[in-house]
Each structure stands twice: as structure tokens, then as C-alpha cells.
Amino acid sequence: MSAPARVLAALFLSWLPWLPPAAAQQAPAAANVPTLEAVTVQGEQPGPGLWRATHDGRTLFILGSLAPLPRDMTWKTDEIEAALAHSGALISLPRVRIKPNTGFFGRLALLPFLIGVRNAPDGATLKDTVPPDVYARWLAVKARYIGNDRGVERYRPIFAVLELYKSAVKKTGLGKSGEIVRTVSDLARKHGVKEVPVEYTLLVDDPRAAIRSFKRSTLDDVSCFAQSVDNIDAQLADMTRRANAWATGDIAALRDERSERQRATCMNAVTEGGVAQRIGLADVPKALRETWLAAVEATMAAHEQAVAIVPIDDLLGADGYLDALREKGYAVASPDDPD
């Protein structure tokens, strides 16, 4: 599922990671799960190549990370290790923290407000919220990938989609990409390369008011929901194709216009609401990119060579990090550049 939707979830749920999940009765998935495209890569793979950005005689190697990836895949680390062995720093994966501008006890007091934050206002269900034809298609994909979970029917559409994708991805043989980041960090420590964190923190000054307002408000997330429901099978195939492309170093096959369009739709649903505008959520992607660029500038001023990890979609997408480097005067070479 899209990063913006995960950011929205994080806005209210990551403040208290021990918040219990919404109660739901989970039945076994329906028997008519369709045959999905198999994850074709297993065992050791060459993995992705590295982008190379050069400026004033200094070189930044960039590894594009991807999620999800095949669970049973390992990848050759020769290229990334060689780059790290001659580098002065590893610029970490950019991260966003969204937290209330209050101390521990203030966060503790938020617990009652957070309960039910995923749910639609006024006790509405998905059947009440989305058009009948979209809801009928939702029931079909829900039966295949989630099963008889009645709790998700009370969710806002965008949170229901998160649950759908989380369950569906598990059925494809794909998993998280955290092992890649851990592997690169371990290699950096092996070679004595310091790690430069990249983190942007959005502080919410009045979290109680934001949560109250969010619970009462509606999101324009029906289009995001409909696209996600209609595209779920195609996107699972795309995820598998892109995971295989990443594992085998096929850079051209990593571009994904369908997902890019869907991300834009869901981003609008997340950021154009009144609550999101008031707390500055719409500004987070740009702020994170600027934070990363600042880290690059500081790192490259101190070292002749460095390595960075950036999500592949942030590298290749519109207003991506590679374009931002070019605007800063860097010459950027793709991993499949013959030169």
C-alpha cells in the first residue's frame, strides 16, 4: 500500500506503539484464493546496481530499496561492500517521525482518544461509505485475501485498504525489506563506516484536538479505496514483477506508472483534509527530501565518497531524489549506464 496511507496511520497509531489493535474475528481465508504469479527468484541474486552521483570530484553511491521483496531471497553484496569499503559515511534510509509535542504522561493521556481512530465517523460501515458497486467488488477481494473479518467493515476506506494489502502481500510470498537495510548497516560497521541518520520529525502541538477533529471528519478516500480494490490483483502481479526486477538488477522494469498514479490519488486523500493541512502533513514528503539533501551536502563536504539508501520510488518518482541531485549540480549515472 502507498506510503502516504502508512504515514496517516502512523500519525495516530505510532505515538503509542502498545495501543491494542481493533478487535476483529478472523476466520480462515476463503478457499477460492486465485493463483498468483509466483515469486520466481529464490536463493542468492545479484541484487540491484548502484546509482552514482558525482560533483566536484566527490562520489555518492545510492542503493534503491524496495518493499515488498521475496522472503527467501539473499543478494550478493559485493558491489555495495566495495563501495562502503572506500566510503567515509553511510547515509541512512530517510525516516519520518510524527509525534505529539508533549511528554510521556501527555502521550499516556492520549490513549482513550486513540481507541477507534481507524473507524469511520458516527458508526458508519464500508457499506454505508462507498458506492454499492465498489462495495460489491470489495467483498469479493476481501473474501479472497482477508476472510471473514467483521472489524474491518467499520474502518475508514483508506484503513480498510491498508488491511487488504497487508493480508494480500503475505499470500504472494513477499515480505518486508528491513533485512536489506540491516545488511548494509552491518557492512558499514564491518568497514568502520559511520552511519548518518536522516530523520524528519513532525510535532503535533495539540494532538487531542487533532484526534477529535479527525474522528469527526471525513476523508475524500473513496477514489483511493476504489482504485485499490480494482487494482489489487494487478498490483500484486506488479509487486512480484518489481521484486524480481530488484533482485536481478533489472532497473528498467522497476518503473511502475500504475502504482505511481494510485499513490497520487491516495496522497491527495491523506493530505487534502482539514486536519492534515492544519498539522502540516502535506509538507512532509518535501520536508523529508530537503532533510535528505541537507544530509548529502554535509556528508559530501566532509568525504570524497559516501553511500546512501533511498526507497526506489522516491528515487525514480516525480520530483524524485535523483532529479533533486541533478538540480544541485550532480551528474547522475544509472546502474545500467554502459559508461
Beta strands, then each sheet from edge to edge (+ up, - down):
strand 1: 43-45
strand 2: 51-55
strand 3: 58-65
strand 4: 69-70
strand 5: 73-75
strand 6: 89-91
strand 7: 95-100
strand 8: 174-175
strand 9: 194-196
strand 10: 199-204
strand 11: 305-311
strand 12: 331-333
sheet 1: 1+ 5+
sheet 2: 9+ 6+ 11+ 3+ 2- 12+
sheet 3: 4+ 8-
sheet 4: 7+ 10+
end
